[in-house]
């Protein structure tokens, strides 16, 4: 990535992190409830109500809350996988159920579910992924949290498959106009953004 693109992404990430930090608990709770409704509706559309497996992540303050979404998917009978950070910025996956123990990651400043770890091969059984982002533009360009774990995951899926529906979760204000996020040839665009206002297919011509 060019230095200019890297600096531009860092600036966007910093601005949106500051905005997230200023979001109050009432707004965050309302966003979490709305994400659960729209995310569960998308899952229903994808699976026709058949119990399936979804990859998600635990969004904690100041991120968009994802526990309501995870809980709602589980309530509908779906199986939930959450990520575990591994060396080399790789992800493995662990099953989530209500009451599962969370522990601090050894490799990133996040909480992870305790339990047996599954490698990338588990993706063959996954109906869709919900992934984190700091911002997404209407071309589908995504800025992550800065760790690079999901960039590597998306690159691995693009190279080796399988092709899996996915949506990046952001607040409404973090869905930016087309062209807002600089992209390099190796960046992986996302086909959808899940916001409190609904699921937006990308690229969005609006």
N, C-alpha and C positions, 0 to 999 in steps of 0.2 A: 504494500500500500504506500502511496506517496505521502511525504510528510504533510503536505497540505490537506489531503483527505483525512489523514490520521488526526490532525489538529482540529479540523472541522467536526469530525465525529466526537472527539473529546469535549469540544465546546457544547455540542448539542446534548450529549450525555450529562454534562455538569448542569446545564440549565434545567433539564427535565428532572434531575435528581433534586435540585433545589425546590422546584415546584411541588414535587411529591412530598418533600419534607414539610411543606406548608399546608398540606391537605389535612383537614381535621378528621377526627374519628367518625363523625356522623357521615361525612362525604365518603369516606373510605368504606364504611359499612354498607352504604347504599350502593356503591359501585360493586362490592363483592356480591350482594344479593342479585343485582342485575346480571353480572357475569355468569352467575349460576343458572339463571333462567335461560339466557341466550346460549350458553355453552351446552346445557342439557338438551335444548331444542335442536342444536346442530348434531349432537350425538344421536338423537332420535332420527333425524333425517338420514344420517349416514348408515345407521344400523337397522332401521325399521323397528326399533324396540327390542331387537334381539340382544341379550346380554353379551357384551363384547369387552375388549381390553383397551384402555386408554392410558397414554402417558401424559402426566401432568407434572406440576412442581408446586412446592409450598411457597406461595407469595406472602412475605411478611412485611411489616411496616418498614419503609414507606411504599412498598410495591402495591400494585392492585391485589387485593386479597383473593386467594384462590381456594382456601379451605371450604367456603360455601359451595363452590363448583365441584370440588372433589367429593364432598359429602353428598351432593345431589346426584352425581353420577353413580356413586355407590348405592344410594337409595333406589335408583332405577335398576339395580342389579348388575351394574358394570364392574369389572375388575380394574383397579387402579395401580399403575406403576409410577413410582417417583424416582428421580435420579440420585445417583451417588457419584461423587467426584473421585476420579482415579488418577494415578500419575499420567503424565503426558497429555493432560487436559482431555482425557477420555471420560465417558460416562458409562456406568453400569446402572442397573435398575433393580429396585426392591418393591415388593408388593406393599401397598398401604391398606390398612383396615382401621376403623375407628379405635382409638386408644393405643395405636402403635407407638412405641418409644422413638423419640427423636434424639439424635446425638449431634454434636458439633463435628463438621467435616474436618478431616485432617489436611485438606488441600485447598479449601475455599471458605470464606466467611459465611457459611450457610448451615442450616440444620438439615440432617438427612435421616430417613427412617432406618432403624436397625433391622437387620434380617439378612437372609441369603441374597447374594448378588447375582444378577443375570446379565449376560453379555449382550452384544448387539444382535445376536441371533434371535432374541425375543421379539425383535421388530416384525418378524414374519407373522406374528399373531396379533399385532396392534391395529386397531381400527382408525386411530387418529392420535396426533400429538398436540398438546397445548404447551407452548414454549414461552419463556420470558423474553421481554424486550424493554428497552428504555424509550424507544420511539420507532415508528414505522411510517414510511411515506406511501403515498397512493400509487407509486410504482411497484411497491412491494419490497423496497429496500429497508433493511432492519438494522438498528443499533442495539446490541445486546448489553449485558452488564459489564463487559470488559474482560471477562475471564477467557473467552474463546472456546468454551466447552461446546456450546451449541453450534458454533461455526464448524467445528470439527465433526460433530454429529451430522449436521446437514450435508457436509461434504461427503462423508462416508455413505450416507443414504443415496446421494446423487450418483455416486460412483458404483456402488454395489447393490443398490436397491434394498428392500422393496420401496416402491413409490407409495407414500403414506400421506393422506390428507393432514394438514397441520394449520394451526392458527397461532399467531403471536398475540399475547395478551397485553393490552395497554389501556390506560385511561383515554377518554375521548379526546382530550387536548393533545395527546401524544400521537394521534394519527395526523400526519403532516401532509401538506400539498406535495404533489408529484415533483420530483427533482430536488427535494429538500435535503436528502441524505446522499452524500457522495458515495459512489459504488465503484469498486474495482472489478475486473473480469472474474476474479475468483470468489467474489461475494455471492452468497446464495439468497435469492429473493424468496420471500414468503408469499404463499398464495392467498392468505386471508389474515385479517386482524379481528380478534374478539375484543370488543369494547363494551362498556356498560350500556351503550345505545344499541348494540347488536353486532352481528357478524358481518364484516365487510369483505367482499371478494376483491382481490387485488390481481393485476392493476385495476384501479378504480378510475373510470373515465370522467367521473363527476368533478 
